[in-house]
């Protein structure tokens, strides 16, 4: 005869094996990210910038270039993500 402890171990093993098969598969579905519209930037007249030093103007130009590059990088990341979503990459 099987001992009480062995019967309990067999019962627990069976319960664990049966319940493991009942777990539903978890599937994450990525969604495409929205591509924000580019902002409409105001025009700046040369007369408005005449009071700025050359160094300050160069800093403004550099800042604008860096912000534009950053925006293009973000847009490229969104496009790459959306391409992966459409291809079913997980």
BADRENDREN-336870 format. One record per residue (C-alpha): z negated, x, y negated; residue in one letter. Coordinates in pm, whole numbers. Layout:
% residues N
+--------+--------+--------+---+
!      z !      x !      y ! r !
+--------+--------+--------+---+
!      Z !      X !      Y ! a !
...
+--------+--------+--------+---+
% end
This chain:
% residues 90
+--------+--------+--------+---+
!      z !      x !      y ! r !
+--------+--------+--------+---+
!      0 !      0 !      0 ! x !
!     62 !    105 !   -353 ! x !
!   -240 !    179 !   -561 ! x !
!   -321 !    -32 !   -863 ! x !
!   -241 !    256 !  -1102 ! x !
!     98 !    315 !   -940 ! x !
!    184 !    -56 !   -961 ! x !
!     90 !    -53 !  -1329 ! x !
!    305 !    256 !  -1392 ! x !
!    603 !     96 !  -1218 ! x !
!    556 !   -226 !  -1416 ! x !
!    534 !    -40 !  -1747 ! x !
!    840 !    168 !  -1659 ! x !
!   1039 !   -146 !  -1576 ! x !
!    931 !   -316 !  -1900 ! x !
!   1035 !    -11 !  -2104 ! x !
!   1372 !     17 !  -1930 ! x !
!   1451 !   -352 !  -1968 ! x !
!   1343 !   -369 !  -2332 ! x !
!   1547 !    -61 !  -2422 ! x !
!   1865 !   -243 !  -2322 ! x !
!   1784 !   -537 !  -2548 ! x !
!   1782 !   -340 !  -2872 ! x !
!   2080 !   -440 !  -3089 ! x !
!   2308 !   -167 !  -3214 ! x !
!   2245 !    -79 !  -3577 ! x !
!   2565 !    -33 !  -3772 ! x !
!   2573 !     69 !  -4137 ! x !
!   2878 !    -44 !  -4328 ! x !
!   2954 !    158 !  -4640 ! x !
!   3105 !    -24 !  -4932 ! x !
!   3351 !    121 !  -5183 ! x !
!   3205 !    240 !  -5511 ! x !
!   3346 !     85 !  -5827 ! x !
!   3555 !    312 !  -6049 ! x !
!   3425 !    267 !  -6404 ! x !
!   3681 !    234 !  -6680 ! x !
!   3723 !    530 !  -6911 ! x !
!   3556 !    469 !  -7247 ! x !
!   3765 !    428 !  -7557 ! x !
!   3665 !    721 !  -7778 ! x !
!   3668 !    690 !  -8155 ! x !
!   3907 !    910 !  -8351 ! x !
!   3754 !   1170 !  -8580 ! x !
!   3932 !   1266 !  -8900 ! x !
!   3960 !   1631 !  -8999 ! x !
!   3798 !   1557 !  -9334 ! x !
!   3486 !   1433 !  -9152 ! x !
!   3445 !   1767 !  -8976 ! x !
!   3516 !   1989 !  -9278 ! x !
!   3144 !   2038 !  -9344 ! x !
!   3086 !   2186 !  -8995 ! x !
!   3080 !   2560 !  -8938 ! x !
!   3329 !   2711 !  -8696 ! x !
!   3047 !   2777 !  -8448 ! x !
!   2928 !   2417 !  -8462 ! x !
!   3283 !   2288 !  -8422 ! x !
!   3340 !   2518 !  -8123 ! x !
!   3017 !   2389 !  -7969 ! x !
!   3133 !   2028 !  -8014 ! x !
!   3471 !   2105 !  -7859 ! x !
!   3302 !   2282 !  -7566 ! x !
!   3060 !   1990 !  -7517 ! x !
!   3347 !   1741 !  -7513 ! x !
!   3539 !   1953 !  -7262 ! x !
!   3236 !   1980 !  -7033 ! x !
!   3175 !   1603 !  -7051 ! x !
!   3542 !   1534 !  -6972 ! x !
!   3531 !   1774 !  -6676 ! x !
!   3211 !   1612 !  -6550 ! x !
!   3368 !   1267 !  -6575 ! x !
!   3674 !   1385 !  -6382 ! x !
!   3453 !   1535 !  -6110 ! x !
!   3257 !   1209 !  -6080 ! x !
!   3582 !   1012 !  -6055 ! x !
!   3708 !   1250 !  -5784 ! x !
!   3385 !   1201 !  -5587 ! x !
!   3422 !    823 !  -5610 ! x !
!   3787 !    840 !  -5499 ! x !
!   3696 !   1066 !  -5204 ! x !
!   3411 !    834 !  -5104 ! x !
!   3633 !    527 !  -5123 ! x !
!   3905 !    700 !  -4922 ! x !
!   3648 !    775 !  -4652 ! x !
!   3525 !    414 !  -4653 ! x !
!   3879 !    284 !  -4611 ! x !
!   3946 !    526 !  -4322 ! x !
!   3626 !    424 !  -4147 ! x !
!   3448 !    759 !  -4181 ! x !
!   3077 !    722 !  -4111 ! x !
+--------+--------+--------+---+
% end
